[in-house]
Amino acid sequence: MATPVGDRQPFPGFGSDAKSVRARVEAMEQILERMFVIPGINRPVGLDVILDIIPGIGDIAGAALGSYMIWEARNLGMSKWQMSRMAGNVGTDFLLGLIPIIGVIPDFLFRSNTRNLRIIKRHLDKHHADTATVTIAAKPVP
């Protein structure tokens, strides 16, 4: 027997509430910027840098994935100024990535998605304080 539409529970994490949006945006940033760490230099690298190796198409794909965070910001009701800063970050990342051969280096250093996550988190902490997460770093005992 089918469940009536009004009685269906949405998938966890796919809601439009601020907590679900925060989880999705943090996951997207981790995939794009910090998927794994390069041994030896201990720098995190994500899908954005890997896609940048493919000329042209990789840059477009990286910009499209970065634009998802701007779309989520729009759904949160963020100001046009904040969204334009985020679009500027993605656009800068896209344009720097178009430089042949050395375009990977600026993408490795200029982390537009991390910058955009910081803008979204500031907005969420100010306007949706219930979504804030507290992280405590434990110091080793001497």
A tleap script that builds the chain and sets N, CA, C and O, in Angstrom:
source leaprc.protein.ff14SB
mol = sequence {
  NMET ALA THR PRO VAL GLY ASP ARG GLN PRO
  PHE PRO GLY PHE GLY SER ASP ALA LYS SER
  VAL ARG ALA ARG VAL GLU ALA MET GLU GLN
  ILE LEU GLU ARG MET PHE VAL ILE PRO GLY
  ILE ASN ARG PRO VAL GLY LEU ASP VAL ILE
  LEU ASP ILE ILE PRO GLY ILE GLY ASP ILE
  ALA GLY ALA ALA LEU GLY SER TYR MET ILE
  TRP GLU ALA ARG ASN LEU GLY MET SER LYS
  TRP GLN MET SER ARG MET ALA GLY ASN VAL
  GLY THR ASP PHE LEU LEU GLY LEU ILE PRO
  ILE ILE GLY VAL ILE PRO ASP PHE LEU PHE
  ARG SER ASN THR ARG ASN LEU ARG ILE ILE
  LYS ARG HIE LEU ASP LYS HIE HIE ALA ASP
  THR ALA THR VAL THR ILE ALA ALA LYS PRO
  VAL CPRO
}
set mol.1.N position { 0.840 -1.176 0.000 }
set mol.1.CA position { 0.000 0.000 0.000 }
set mol.1.C position { 0.888 1.244 0.000 }
set mol.1.O position { 1.854 1.325 0.758 }
set mol.2.N position { 0.561 2.186 -0.835 }
set mol.2.CA position { 1.349 3.408 -0.974 }
set mol.2.C position { 1.064 4.360 0.186 }
set mol.2.O position { -0.058 4.443 0.686 }
set mol.3.N position { 2.094 5.063 0.592 }
set mol.3.CA position { 1.967 6.058 1.649 }
set mol.3.C position { 1.432 7.348 1.048 }
set mol.3.O position { 1.928 7.792 0.013 }
set mol.4.N position { 0.429 7.960 1.673 }
set mol.4.CA position { -0.072 9.241 1.151 }
set mol.4.C position { 1.039 10.292 1.130 }
set mol.4.O position { 1.948 10.276 1.960 }
set mol.5.N position { 0.945 11.193 0.172 }
set mol.5.CA position { 1.983 12.199 -0.039 }
set mol.5.C position { 2.225 13.023 1.218 }
set mol.5.O position { 3.379 13.321 1.525 }
set mol.6.N position { 1.213 13.396 1.941 }
set mol.6.CA position { 1.356 14.222 3.133 }
set mol.6.C position { 2.041 13.507 4.278 }
set mol.6.O position { 2.581 14.160 5.170 }
set mol.7.N position { 2.034 12.159 4.278 }
set mol.7.CA position { 2.628 11.386 5.363 }
set mol.7.C position { 4.072 10.991 5.109 }
set mol.7.O position { 4.712 10.428 5.997 }
set mol.8.N position { 4.608 11.268 3.927 }
set mol.8.CA position { 5.976 10.874 3.599 }
set mol.8.C position { 6.979 11.747 4.331 }
set mol.8.O position { 6.812 12.961 4.450 }
set mol.9.N position { 8.008 11.102 4.810 }
set mol.9.CA position { 9.084 11.821 5.466 }
set mol.9.C position { 10.145 12.164 4.429 }
set mol.9.O position { 10.526 11.296 3.644 }
set mol.10.N position { 10.632 13.396 4.400 }
set mol.10.CA position { 11.685 13.743 3.441 }
set mol.10.C position { 12.978 13.014 3.810 }
set mol.10.O position { 13.174 12.614 4.957 }
set mol.11.N position { 13.846 12.851 2.828 }
set mol.11.CA position { 15.142 12.235 3.088 }
set mol.11.C position { 15.903 13.102 4.082 }
set mol.11.O position { 15.851 14.329 3.995 }
set mol.12.N position { 16.606 12.488 5.018 }
set mol.12.CA position { 17.387 13.299 5.960 }
set mol.12.C position { 18.498 14.043 5.231 }
set mol.12.O position { 19.190 13.471 4.389 }
set mol.13.N position { 18.665 15.319 5.561 }
set mol.13.CA position { 19.694 16.125 4.939 }
set mol.13.C position { 19.273 16.785 3.636 }
set mol.13.O position { 20.026 17.586 3.083 }
set mol.14.N position { 18.091 16.466 3.137 }
set mol.14.CA position { 17.641 17.059 1.883 }
set mol.14.C position { 16.581 18.129 2.112 }
set mol.14.O position { 15.907 18.546 1.170 }
set mol.15.N position { 16.429 18.576 3.354 }
set mol.15.CA position { 15.445 19.587 3.660 }
set mol.15.C position { 15.905 20.965 3.233 }
set mol.15.O position { 17.053 21.160 2.833 }
set mol.16.N position { 15.000 21.908 3.324 }
set mol.16.CA position { 15.339 23.281 2.968 }
set mol.16.C position { 15.664 24.114 4.202 }
set mol.16.O position { 15.873 25.323 4.103 }
set mol.17.N position { 15.705 23.461 5.372 }
set mol.17.CA position { 16.032 24.188 6.593 }
set mol.17.C position { 17.534 24.509 6.609 }
set mol.17.O position { 18.329 23.895 5.898 }
set mol.18.N position { 17.884 25.475 7.431 }
set mol.18.CA position { 19.260 25.982 7.452 }
set mol.18.C position { 20.265 24.916 7.874 }
set mol.18.O position { 21.396 24.913 7.388 }
set mol.19.N position { 19.875 24.014 8.766 }
set mol.19.CA position { 20.790 22.970 9.227 }
set mol.19.C position { 21.145 22.014 8.090 }
set mol.19.O position { 22.302 21.616 7.954 }
set mol.20.N position { 20.169 21.648 7.284 }
set mol.20.CA position { 20.415 20.762 6.142 }
set mol.20.C position { 21.281 21.459 5.094 }
set mol.20.O position { 22.176 20.848 4.509 }
set mol.21.N position { 21.006 22.736 4.865 }
set mol.21.CA position { 21.800 23.499 3.893 }
set mol.21.C position { 23.244 23.578 4.362 }
set mol.21.O position { 24.165 23.413 3.562 }
set mol.22.N position { 23.451 23.827 5.640 }
set mol.22.CA position { 24.808 23.893 6.188 }
set mol.22.C position { 25.550 22.575 5.953 }
set mol.22.O position { 26.713 22.578 5.548 }
set mol.23.N position { 24.885 21.462 6.205 }
set mol.23.CA position { 25.520 20.155 6.016 }
set mol.23.C position { 25.882 19.926 4.549 }
set mol.23.O position { 26.964 19.423 4.248 }
set mol.24.N position { 24.983 20.294 3.638 }
set mol.24.CA position { 25.253 20.099 2.207 }
set mol.24.C position { 26.401 20.977 1.725 }
set mol.24.O position { 27.262 20.513 0.977 }
set mol.25.N position { 26.422 22.226 2.141 }
set mol.25.CA position { 27.458 23.155 1.689 }
set mol.25.C position { 28.819 22.744 2.254 }
set mol.25.O position { 29.826 22.819 1.550 }
set mol.26.N position { 28.859 22.313 3.510 }
set mol.26.CA position { 30.119 21.854 4.088 }
set mol.26.C position { 30.625 20.606 3.370 }
set mol.26.O position { 31.826 20.469 3.137 }
set mol.27.N position { 29.718 19.698 3.019 }
set mol.27.CA position { 30.109 18.488 2.290 }
set mol.27.C position { 30.630 18.842 0.903 }
set mol.27.O position { 31.624 18.273 0.452 }
set mol.28.N position { 29.971 19.773 0.222 }
set mol.28.CA position { 30.404 20.184 -1.116 }
set mol.28.C position { 31.793 20.817 -1.059 }
set mol.28.O position { 32.640 20.539 -1.908 }
set mol.29.N position { 32.024 21.664 -0.062 }
set mol.29.CA position { 33.333 22.309 0.070 }
set mol.29.C position { 34.411 21.267 0.341 }
set mol.29.O position { 35.518 21.373 -0.187 }
set mol.30.N position { 34.105 20.271 1.149 }
set mol.30.CA position { 35.093 19.245 1.446 }
set mol.30.C position { 35.435 18.437 0.193 }
set mol.30.O position { 36.600 18.108 -0.030 }
set mol.31.N position { 34.441 18.118 -0.617 }
set mol.31.CA position { 34.686 17.372 -1.852 }
set mol.31.C position { 35.511 18.212 -2.828 }
set mol.31.O position { 36.439 17.704 -3.457 }
set mol.32.N position { 35.171 19.494 -2.951 }
set mol.32.CA position { 35.845 20.338 -3.930 }
set mol.32.C position { 37.237 20.796 -3.500 }
set mol.32.O position { 38.095 21.020 -4.354 }
set mol.33.N position { 37.476 20.937 -2.207 }
set mol.33.CA position { 38.739 21.527 -1.760 }
set mol.33.C position { 39.602 20.626 -0.880 }
set mol.33.O position { 40.817 20.818 -0.832 }
set mol.34.N position { 39.021 19.654 -0.186 }
set mol.34.CA position { 39.792 18.885 0.798 }
set mol.34.C position { 39.473 17.391 0.734 }
set mol.34.O position { 39.231 16.770 1.768 }
set mol.35.N position { 39.469 16.811 -0.461 }
set mol.35.CA position { 39.112 15.408 -0.595 }
set mol.35.C position { 40.208 14.498 -0.022 }
set mol.35.O position { 39.903 13.505 0.639 }
set mol.36.N position { 41.458 14.825 -0.269 }
set mol.36.CA position { 42.569 14.054 0.278 }
set mol.36.C position { 43.775 14.967 0.426 }
set mol.36.O position { 43.793 16.084 -0.090 }
set mol.37.N position { 44.783 14.475 1.137 }
set mol.37.CA position { 45.996 15.261 1.401 }
set mol.37.C position { 47.139 14.665 0.585 }
set mol.37.O position { 47.325 13.448 0.548 }
set mol.38.N position { 47.900 15.542 -0.067 }
set mol.38.CA position { 49.065 15.096 -0.833 }
set mol.38.C position { 50.194 14.796 0.155 }
set mol.38.O position { 50.611 15.674 0.909 }
set mol.39.N position { 50.686 13.552 0.150 }
set mol.39.CA position { 51.780 13.211 1.079 }
set mol.39.C position { 53.034 14.011 0.772 }
set mol.39.O position { 53.319 14.323 -0.384 }
set mol.40.N position { 53.762 14.332 1.795 }
set mol.40.CA position { 55.016 15.063 1.627 }
set mol.40.C position { 54.853 16.556 1.832 }
set mol.40.O position { 55.635 17.170 2.558 }
set mol.41.N position { 53.839 17.155 1.199 }
set mol.41.CA position { 53.632 18.591 1.376 }
set mol.41.C position { 52.436 18.881 2.284 }
set mol.41.O position { 52.209 20.026 2.673 }
set mol.42.N position { 51.684 17.852 2.615 }
set mol.42.CA position { 50.539 17.952 3.536 }
set mol.42.C position { 49.560 19.055 3.160 }
set mol.42.O position { 49.069 19.774 4.031 }
set mol.43.N position { 49.272 19.193 1.859 }
set mol.43.CA position { 48.275 20.158 1.385 }
set mol.43.C position { 47.028 19.411 0.962 }
set mol.43.O position { 47.117 18.451 0.196 }
set mol.44.N position { 45.866 19.827 1.442 }
set mol.44.CA position { 44.640 19.163 0.992 }
set mol.44.C position { 44.312 19.538 -0.452 }
set mol.44.O position { 44.506 20.679 -0.871 }
set mol.45.N position { 43.820 18.576 -1.189 }
set mol.45.CA position { 43.455 18.753 -2.588 }
set mol.45.C position { 42.086 18.137 -2.787 }
set mol.45.O position { 41.756 17.112 -2.191 }
set mol.46.N position { 41.294 18.777 -3.632 }
set mol.46.CA position { 39.963 18.257 -3.893 }
set mol.46.C position { 39.674 18.141 -5.367 }
set mol.46.O position { 40.564 18.260 -6.208 }
set mol.47.N position { 38.430 17.909 -5.659 }
set mol.47.CA position { 37.980 17.698 -7.022 }
set mol.47.C position { 38.209 18.925 -7.896 }
set mol.47.O position { 38.420 18.788 -9.101 }
set mol.48.N position { 38.173 20.107 -7.317 }
set mol.48.CA position { 38.368 21.339 -8.082 }
set mol.48.C position { 39.743 21.364 -8.754 }
set mol.48.O position { 39.855 21.731 -9.923 }
set mol.49.N position { 40.780 20.979 -8.024 }
set mol.49.CA position { 42.130 20.963 -8.582 }
set mol.49.C position { 42.261 19.833 -9.603 }
set mol.49.O position { 42.897 20.003 -10.644 }
set mol.50.N position { 41.667 18.695 -9.308 }
set mol.50.CA position { 41.744 17.554 -10.233 }
set mol.50.C position { 41.048 17.890 -11.551 }
set mol.50.O position { 41.561 17.574 -12.624 }
set mol.51.N position { 39.879 18.531 -11.469 }
set mol.51.CA position { 39.163 18.916 -12.688 }
set mol.51.C position { 39.936 19.956 -13.490 }
set mol.51.O position { 39.826 20.013 -14.715 }
set mol.52.N position { 40.711 20.767 -12.801 }
set mol.52.CA position { 41.459 21.835 -13.470 }
set mol.52.C position { 42.553 21.292 -14.386 }
set mol.52.O position { 43.059 22.011 -15.247 }
set mol.53.N position { 42.913 20.035 -14.200 }
set mol.53.CA position { 43.922 19.424 -15.062 }
set mol.53.C position { 43.378 19.255 -16.484 }
set mol.53.O position { 44.143 19.291 -17.448 }
set mol.54.N position { 42.055 19.071 -16.618 }
set mol.54.CA position { 41.421 18.939 -17.931 }
set mol.54.C position { 41.207 20.342 -18.489 }
set mol.54.O position { 40.434 21.109 -17.913 }
set mol.55.N position { 41.862 20.702 -19.585 }
set mol.55.CA position { 41.747 22.074 -20.106 }
set mol.55.C position { 40.315 22.429 -20.524 }
set mol.55.O position { 39.643 21.652 -21.203 }
set mol.56.N position { 39.873 23.588 -20.115 }
set mol.56.CA position { 38.575 24.113 -20.537 }
set mol.56.C position { 37.394 23.459 -19.852 }
set mol.56.O position { 36.693 24.099 -19.068 }
set mol.57.N position { 37.169 22.194 -20.142 }
set mol.57.CA position { 35.999 21.479 -19.604 }
set mol.57.C position { 36.082 21.356 -18.090 }
set mol.57.O position { 35.074 21.506 -17.399 }
set mol.58.N position { 37.271 21.084 -17.574 }
set mol.58.CA position { 37.447 20.969 -16.131 }
set mol.58.C position { 37.159 22.275 -15.409 }
set mol.58.O position { 36.590 22.281 -14.317 }
set mol.59.N position { 37.558 23.389 -16.030 }
set mol.59.CA position { 37.299 24.702 -15.432 }
set mol.59.C position { 35.806 25.001 -15.400 }
set mol.59.O position { 35.291 25.533 -14.417 }
set mol.60.N position { 35.121 24.658 -16.474 }
set mol.60.CA position { 33.669 24.876 -16.534 }
set mol.60.C position { 32.961 24.007 -15.501 }
set mol.60.O position { 32.048 24.471 -14.817 }
set mol.61.N position { 33.380 22.744 -15.387 }
set mol.61.CA position { 32.765 21.847 -14.409 }
set mol.61.C position { 33.017 22.334 -12.978 }
set mol.61.O position { 32.116 22.293 -12.141 }
set mol.62.N position { 34.235 22.791 -12.700 }
set mol.62.CA position { 34.557 23.314 -11.369 }
set mol.62.C position { 33.737 24.547 -11.028 }
set mol.62.O position { 33.274 24.701 -9.898 }
set mol.63.N position { 33.558 25.429 -12.015 }
set mol.63.CA position { 32.746 26.631 -11.790 }
set mol.63.C position { 31.281 26.269 -11.579 }
set mol.63.O position { 30.599 26.887 -10.761 }
set mol.64.N position { 30.792 25.266 -12.315 }
set mol.64.CA position { 29.397 24.838 -12.138 }
set mol.64.C position { 29.185 24.250 -10.748 }
set mol.64.O position { 28.176 24.536 -10.103 }
set mol.65.N position { 30.127 23.431 -10.278 }
set mol.65.CA position { 30.009 22.866 -8.936 }
set mol.65.C position { 30.126 23.952 -7.868 }
set mol.65.O position { 29.438 23.895 -6.849 }
set mol.66.N position { 30.987 24.935 -8.093 }
set mol.66.CA position { 31.102 26.056 -7.166 }
set mol.66.C position { 29.855 26.923 -7.149 }
set mol.66.O position { 29.519 27.517 -6.125 }
set mol.67.N position { 29.166 26.997 -8.286 }
set mol.67.CA position { 27.933 27.785 -8.373 }
set mol.67.C position { 26.801 27.173 -7.561 }
set mol.67.O position { 25.856 27.866 -7.183 }
set mol.68.N position { 26.896 25.879 -7.295 }
set mol.68.CA position { 25.882 25.229 -6.454 }
set mol.68.C position { 25.834 25.888 -5.074 }
set mol.68.O position { 24.758 26.055 -4.500 }
set mol.69.N position { 26.991 26.258 -4.549 }
set mol.69.CA position { 27.020 26.901 -3.237 }
set mol.69.C position { 26.337 28.267 -3.292 }
set mol.69.O position { 25.697 28.677 -2.323 }
set mol.70.N position { 26.465 28.969 -4.408 }
set mol.70.CA position { 25.795 30.258 -4.565 }
set mol.70.C position { 24.288 30.050 -4.631 }
set mol.70.O position { 23.527 30.845 -4.080 }
set mol.71.N position { 23.851 28.985 -5.302 }
set mol.71.CA position { 22.425 28.666 -5.371 }
set mol.71.C position { 21.868 28.377 -3.976 }
set mol.71.O position { 20.771 28.822 -3.640 }
set mol.72.N position { 22.622 27.635 -3.168 }
set mol.72.CA position { 22.194 27.373 -1.793 }
set mol.72.C position { 22.148 28.675 -0.986 }
set mol.72.O position { 21.269 28.850 -0.143 }
set mol.73.N position { 23.088 29.585 -1.241 }
set mol.73.CA position { 23.083 30.879 -0.548 }
set mol.73.C position { 21.829 31.668 -0.910 }
set mol.73.O position { 21.237 32.323 -0.052 }
set mol.74.N position { 21.428 31.609 -2.164 }
set mol.74.CA position { 20.199 32.283 -2.585 }
set mol.74.C position { 18.998 31.700 -1.872 }
set mol.74.O position { 18.101 32.435 -1.459 }
set mol.75.N position { 18.973 30.380 -1.722 }
set mol.75.CA position { 17.865 29.731 -1.023 }
set mol.75.C position { 17.821 30.106 0.454 }
set mol.75.O position { 16.754 30.076 1.068 }
set mol.76.N position { 18.965 30.459 1.029 }
set mol.76.CA position { 19.010 30.887 2.428 }
set mol.76.C position { 18.562 32.335 2.599 }
set mol.76.O position { 18.330 32.789 3.719 }
set mol.77.N position { 18.443 33.050 1.500 }
set mol.77.CA position { 18.037 34.447 1.572 }
set mol.77.C position { 19.194 35.384 1.854 }
set mol.77.O position { 19.003 36.452 2.437 }
set mol.78.N position { 20.382 34.996 1.449 }
set mol.78.CA position { 21.543 35.858 1.666 }
set mol.78.C position { 21.452 37.087 0.776 }
set mol.78.O position { 20.760 37.077 -0.242 }
set mol.79.N position { 22.151 38.140 1.163 }
set mol.79.CA position { 22.064 39.405 0.442 }
set mol.79.C position { 22.739 39.294 -0.931 }
set mol.79.O position { 23.575 38.422 -1.168 }
set mol.80.N position { 22.353 40.197 -1.810 }
set mol.80.CA position { 22.943 40.211 -3.146 }
set mol.80.C position { 24.439 40.523 -3.077 }
set mol.80.O position { 25.213 40.039 -3.903 }
set mol.81.N position { 24.844 41.327 -2.097 }
set mol.81.CA position { 26.259 41.652 -1.931 }
set mol.81.C position { 27.056 40.388 -1.594 }
set mol.81.O position { 28.118 40.152 -2.169 }
set mol.82.N position { 26.548 39.582 -0.668 }
set mol.82.CA position { 27.241 38.350 -0.300 }
set mol.82.C position { 27.304 37.392 -1.483 }
set mol.82.O position { 28.337 36.770 -1.732 }
set mol.83.N position { 26.198 37.275 -2.210 }
set mol.83.CA position { 26.183 36.372 -3.362 }
set mol.83.C position { 27.090 36.876 -4.481 }
set mol.83.O position { 27.687 36.072 -5.197 }
set mol.84.N position { 27.200 38.199 -4.642 }
set mol.84.CA position { 28.099 38.720 -5.675 }
set mol.84.C position { 29.556 38.486 -5.288 }
set mol.84.O position { 30.386 38.226 -6.160 }
set mol.85.N position { 29.883 38.573 -4.001 }
set mol.85.CA position { 31.242 38.230 -3.553 }
set mol.85.C position { 31.540 36.769 -3.833 }
set mol.85.O position { 32.640 36.424 -4.265 }
set mol.86.N position { 30.552 35.907 -3.586 }
set mol.86.CA position { 30.735 34.482 -3.849 }
set mol.86.C position { 30.910 34.223 -5.345 }
set mol.86.O position { 31.750 33.418 -5.747 }
set mol.87.N position { 30.113 34.910 -6.165 }
set mol.87.CA position { 30.245 34.761 -7.621 }
set mol.87.C position { 31.606 35.274 -8.089 }
set mol.87.O position { 32.204 34.703 -9.001 }
set mol.88.N position { 32.092 36.342 -7.471 }
set mol.88.CA position { 33.423 36.850 -7.795 }
set mol.88.C position { 34.512 35.841 -7.462 }
set mol.88.O position { 35.479 35.698 -8.210 }
set mol.89.N position { 34.359 35.137 -6.335 }
set mol.89.CA position { 35.323 34.098 -5.975 }
set mol.89.C position { 35.329 32.968 -7.000 }
set mol.89.O position { 36.391 32.519 -7.430 }
set mol.90.N position { 34.139 32.512 -7.389 }
set mol.90.CA position { 34.047 31.432 -8.377 }
set mol.90.C position { 34.569 31.912 -9.728 }
set mol.90.O position { 35.269 31.169 -10.417 }
set mol.91.N position { 34.237 33.145 -10.117 }
set mol.91.CA position { 34.704 33.694 -11.389 }
set mol.91.C position { 36.212 33.848 -11.431 }
set mol.91.O position { 36.839 33.550 -12.448 }
set mol.92.N position { 36.803 34.314 -10.327 }
set mol.92.CA position { 38.256 34.444 -10.253 }
set mol.92.C position { 38.920 33.080 -10.376 }
set mol.92.O position { 39.903 32.921 -11.100 }
set mol.93.N position { 38.379 32.103 -9.668 }
set mol.93.CA position { 38.893 30.738 -9.733 }
set mol.93.C position { 38.804 30.199 -11.167 }
set mol.93.O position { 39.729 29.548 -11.652 }
set mol.94.N position { 37.687 30.476 -11.831 }
set mol.94.CA position { 37.479 30.024 -13.206 }
set mol.94.C position { 38.477 30.678 -14.155 }
set mol.94.O position { 39.099 29.996 -14.970 }
set mol.95.N position { 38.633 31.997 -14.052 }
set mol.95.CA position { 39.534 32.709 -14.959 }
set mol.95.C position { 40.996 32.336 -14.744 }
set mol.95.O position { 41.747 32.195 -15.708 }
set mol.96.N position { 41.407 32.175 -13.481 }
set mol.96.CA position { 42.779 31.762 -13.215 }
set mol.96.C position { 43.028 30.343 -13.707 }
set mol.96.O position { 44.134 30.018 -14.140 }
set mol.97.N position { 42.010 29.505 -13.643 }
set mol.97.CA position { 42.141 28.126 -14.100 }
set mol.97.C position { 42.245 28.001 -15.609 }
set mol.97.O position { 42.714 26.980 -16.112 }
set mol.98.N position { 41.816 29.023 -16.340 }
set mol.98.CA position { 41.891 28.978 -17.804 }
set mol.98.C position { 43.298 29.171 -18.352 }
set mol.98.O position { 43.544 28.897 -19.527 }
set mol.99.N position { 44.223 29.635 -17.522 }
set mol.99.CA position { 45.603 29.832 -17.966 }
set mol.99.C position { 46.207 28.458 -18.275 }
set mol.99.O position { 46.234 27.585 -17.409 }
set mol.100.N position { 46.690 28.266 -19.501 }
set mol.100.CA position { 47.230 26.947 -19.870 }
set mol.100.C position { 48.411 26.538 -18.989 }
set mol.100.O position { 49.237 27.369 -18.614 }
set mol.101.N position { 48.475 25.285 -18.675 }
set mol.101.CA position { 49.531 24.597 -17.935 }
set mol.101.C position { 49.669 25.068 -16.488 }
set mol.101.O position { 49.583 24.249 -15.573 }
set mol.102.N position { 49.880 26.352 -16.261 }
set mol.102.CA position { 50.083 26.825 -14.888 }
set mol.102.C position { 48.772 27.189 -14.194 }
set mol.102.O position { 48.793 27.662 -13.058 }
set mol.103.N position { 47.645 26.980 -14.850 }
set mol.103.CA position { 46.348 27.321 -14.262 }
set mol.103.C position { 45.985 26.496 -13.054 }
set mol.103.O position { 45.095 26.878 -12.293 }
set mol.104.N position { 46.652 25.369 -12.857 }
set mol.104.CA position { 46.385 24.512 -11.698 }
set mol.104.C position { 46.948 25.151 -10.431 }
set mol.104.O position { 46.378 24.996 -9.351 }
set mol.105.N position { 48.050 25.861 -10.557 }
set mol.105.CA position { 48.719 26.428 -9.382 }
set mol.105.C position { 47.849 27.457 -8.663 }
set mol.105.O position { 47.701 27.357 -7.445 }
set mol.106.N position { 47.258 28.455 -9.362 }
set mol.106.CA position { 46.389 29.384 -8.638 }
set mol.106.C position { 45.173 28.677 -8.018 }
set mol.106.O position { 44.709 29.063 -6.945 }
set mol.107.N position { 44.672 27.661 -8.686 }
set mol.107.CA position { 43.530 26.928 -8.150 }
set mol.107.C position { 43.922 26.172 -6.886 }
set mol.107.O position { 43.101 25.975 -5.990 }
set mol.108.N position { 45.169 25.755 -6.821 }
set mol.108.CA position { 45.705 25.063 -5.657 }
set mol.108.C position { 45.830 26.023 -4.473 }
set mol.108.O position { 45.700 25.610 -3.321 }
set mol.109.N position { 46.079 27.295 -4.755 }
set mol.109.CA position { 46.299 28.294 -3.705 }
set mol.109.C position { 45.060 29.141 -3.407 }
set mol.109.O position { 44.812 29.479 -2.250 }
set mol.110.N position { 44.279 29.489 -4.433 }
set mol.110.CA position { 43.080 30.316 -4.264 }
set mol.110.C position { 41.874 29.390 -4.131 }
set mol.110.O position { 41.357 28.901 -5.136 }
set mol.111.N position { 41.435 29.152 -2.940 }
set mol.111.CA position { 40.351 28.203 -2.665 }
set mol.111.C position { 39.018 28.951 -2.575 }
set mol.111.O position { 38.584 29.365 -1.500 }
set mol.112.N position { 38.389 29.108 -3.733 }
set mol.112.CA position { 37.156 29.892 -3.796 }
set mol.112.C position { 36.024 29.242 -3.004 }
set mol.112.O position { 35.224 29.944 -2.385 }
set mol.113.N position { 35.949 27.938 -3.015 }
set mol.113.CA position { 34.853 27.265 -2.314 }
set mol.113.C position { 35.005 27.368 -0.795 }
set mol.113.O position { 34.008 27.445 -0.077 }
set mol.114.N position { 36.231 27.369 -0.310 }
set mol.114.CA position { 36.473 27.564 1.119 }
set mol.114.C position { 36.101 28.989 1.523 }
set mol.114.O position { 35.535 29.204 2.595 }
set mol.115.N position { 36.416 29.953 0.674 }
set mol.115.CA position { 36.038 31.342 0.940 }
set mol.115.C position { 34.510 31.480 0.962 }
set mol.115.O position { 33.951 32.163 1.820 }
set mol.116.N position { 33.847 30.823 0.009 }
set mol.116.CA position { 32.392 30.898 -0.054 }
set mol.116.C position { 31.748 30.204 1.138 }
set mol.116.O position { 30.733 30.674 1.652 }
set mol.117.N position { 32.324 29.098 1.580 }
set mol.117.CA position { 31.805 28.425 2.774 }
set mol.117.C position { 31.912 29.343 3.986 }
set mol.117.O position { 31.006 29.386 4.818 }
set mol.118.N position { 33.018 30.078 4.087 }
set mol.118.CA position { 33.199 31.003 5.209 }
set mol.118.C position { 32.116 32.092 5.190 }
set mol.118.O position { 31.605 32.469 6.244 }
set mol.119.N position { 31.763 32.598 4.005 }
set mol.119.CA position { 30.713 33.618 3.880 }
set mol.119.C position { 29.365 33.034 4.303 }
set mol.119.O position { 28.610 33.677 5.031 }
set mol.120.N position { 29.065 31.827 3.851 }
set mol.120.CA position { 27.791 31.187 4.199 }
set mol.120.C position { 27.732 30.895 5.691 }
set mol.120.O position { 26.696 31.111 6.320 }
set mol.121.N position { 28.824 30.408 6.264 }
set mol.121.CA position { 28.829 30.112 7.700 }
set mol.121.C position { 28.618 31.372 8.531 }
set mol.121.O position { 27.905 31.340 9.534 }
set mol.122.N position { 29.237 32.488 8.121 }
set mol.122.CA position { 29.030 33.745 8.845 }
set mol.122.C position { 27.557 34.138 8.832 }
set mol.122.O position { 27.009 34.568 9.847 }
set mol.123.N position { 26.920 33.985 7.662 }
set mol.123.CA position { 25.498 34.302 7.541 }
set mol.123.C position { 24.662 33.371 8.420 }
set mol.123.O position { 23.772 33.827 9.137 }
set mol.124.N position { 24.945 32.077 8.367 }
set mol.124.CA position { 24.180 31.119 9.161 }
set mol.124.C position { 24.369 31.347 10.654 }
set mol.124.O position { 23.405 31.260 11.415 }
set mol.125.N position { 25.587 31.635 11.086 }
set mol.125.CA position { 25.839 31.876 12.502 }
set mol.125.C position { 25.116 33.119 12.994 }
set mol.125.O position { 24.706 33.185 14.153 }
set mol.126.N position { 24.959 34.098 12.124 }
set mol.126.CA position { 24.295 35.343 12.513 }
set mol.126.C position { 22.773 35.216 12.473 }
set mol.126.O position { 22.088 35.674 13.387 }
set mol.127.N position { 22.241 34.593 11.413 }
set mol.127.CA position { 20.794 34.573 11.210 }
set mol.127.C position { 20.127 33.262 11.596 }
set mol.127.O position { 18.912 33.229 11.797 }
set mol.128.N position { 20.882 32.195 11.704 }
set mol.128.CA position { 20.344 30.878 12.080 }
set mol.128.C position { 21.284 30.267 13.106 }
set mol.128.O position { 21.969 29.284 12.824 }
set mol.129.N position { 21.313 30.847 14.288 }
set mol.129.CA position { 22.276 30.445 15.310 }
set mol.129.C position { 22.107 28.997 15.747 }
set mol.129.O position { 23.052 28.389 16.251 }
set mol.130.N position { 20.919 28.437 15.563 }
set mol.130.CA position { 20.692 27.053 15.976 }
set mol.130.C position { 21.461 26.051 15.123 }
set mol.130.O position { 21.563 24.882 15.497 }
set mol.131.N position { 22.008 26.482 13.979 }
set mol.131.CA position { 22.762 25.573 13.114 }
set mol.131.C position { 24.248 25.569 13.437 }
set mol.131.O position { 24.992 24.748 12.901 }
set mol.132.N position { 24.692 26.469 14.301 }
set mol.132.CA position { 26.117 26.591 14.605 }
set mol.132.C position { 26.629 25.313 15.262 }
set mol.132.O position { 25.946 24.701 16.083 }
set mol.133.N position { 27.830 24.929 14.888 }
set mol.133.CA position { 28.481 23.776 15.495 }
set mol.133.C position { 29.719 24.260 16.228 }
set mol.133.O position { 30.418 25.163 15.767 }
set mol.134.N position { 29.977 23.658 17.355 }
set mol.134.CA position { 31.130 24.031 18.158 }
set mol.134.C position { 32.150 22.915 18.045 }
set mol.134.O position { 31.841 21.752 18.307 }
set mol.135.N position { 33.359 23.268 17.656 }
set mol.135.CA position { 34.436 22.284 17.596 }
set mol.135.C position { 35.467 22.635 18.659 }
set mol.135.O position { 35.882 23.787 18.788 }
set mol.136.N position { 35.865 21.643 19.403 }
set mol.136.CA position { 36.838 21.842 20.467 }
set mol.136.C position { 38.068 21.026 20.110 }
set mol.136.O position { 37.989 19.816 19.897 }
set mol.137.N position { 39.197 21.700 20.048 }
set mol.137.CA position { 40.444 21.017 19.753 }
set mol.137.C position { 41.120 20.663 21.074 }
set mol.137.O position { 41.369 21.529 21.914 }
set mol.138.N position { 41.406 19.400 21.237 }
set mol.138.CA position { 42.066 18.945 22.466 }
set mol.138.C position { 43.565 19.125 22.331 }
set mol.138.O position { 44.159 18.758 21.317 }
set mol.139.N position { 44.171 19.695 23.365 }
set mol.139.CA position { 45.612 19.870 23.365 }
set mol.139.C position { 46.242 18.664 24.078 }
set mol.139.O position { 45.722 18.194 25.091 }
set mol.140.N position { 47.354 18.175 23.545 }
set mol.140.CA position { 48.001 17.039 24.217 }
set mol.140.C position { 48.573 17.467 25.564 }
set mol.140.O position { 49.084 18.575 25.726 }
set mol.141.N position { 48.472 16.577 26.497 }
set mol.141.CA position { 48.996 16.835 27.836 }
set mol.141.C position { 50.494 16.539 27.827 }
set mol.141.O position { 50.914 15.467 27.392 }
set mol.142.N position { 51.319 17.510 28.319 }
set mol.142.CA position { 52.778 17.297 28.279 }
set mol.142.C position { 53.229 16.243 29.267 }
set mol.142.O position { 54.422 15.950 29.355 }
savepdb mol mol.pdb
quit
